[in-house]
């Protein structure tokens, strides 16, 4: 496909904006997580670096840049070195078709939601590579747990997305938003069920409590990234919080009308909805205890997946009767 120079420059500018947004958003979310956890636990959180500790993430970034990049003894260097890129790059690529507004999108793919679901799934390879390449049995266990968890919870997650696609009649992210102009999909009972399944599955996808088994500190020190330091560790951290935002933004798009809203500019509505979901998931993290591995897998295969399948069948039946 031949793009004119002007289009290539425009895409490059959008790519630069996405990279800047990813960096700033990750630092903001790390600061917000600390503040939300402090608020729930009745303490102050970061306070010393800037007003209300606003520059704490900046200080952490500088510190990580100055840290030595230590390669563990006996590690498979190529796999170990490549793993953070397999986790971080797909997280950035998912922004390609994330609609911040009717005209605020890098590229409006006609298979947008399929692209986001598929590209974010690549990160599990990086997590498993990190565990395997580190020559550390605890890291390997963390990587294997993550692979099992993400593959398991992708099934009910995609079935929940299928319900929204059936209601919208399109897999384009912008098309899904436009289909909700008469009213948000979540107001329908079957979509409400899909939303609950999607939110639980998405929480497991990004390794958030109560599903953070792959890096359970009490069992695996830090899981798959135990043997990483400096900027390679930072890449895992940035990818984790970027995926966290992507899940929240996708939830806002699929179920809450995305950028739709009165008065304020569309990107403002989109960010308000996305960060509202971010805040809710942070609240959940610092409220609920962690599940055991067997409980987590049983819940995915014996509860969420059958419920999601029934919901797809019920949605299809209603749409056939209505159509």
Secondary structure by P-SEA (a helix, b strand, c coil): ccccaaaaaaaaaaaaaaaaaaaaaaaaaaaaaaaaaaaaacccccccccccccaaaaaaaaaaaacccccccccaaaaaaaaaaaacccccccccccccccccccccccaaaaaaaaaaaaaaaaaaaaaaacccaaaaaaaaaaaaaaaaaaaaaaaaaaaaaaaaccccaaaaaaaaccccccccaaaaaaaaaaaaaaaaaaccccccccccccccccccccccccaaaaaaaaaaaaaaaaaaaaaaaacccccccccccaaaaaaaaaaaaaaaaaaaaacbbbbcaaaaaaaacccaaaaaaaaaaaaaaaaaaac
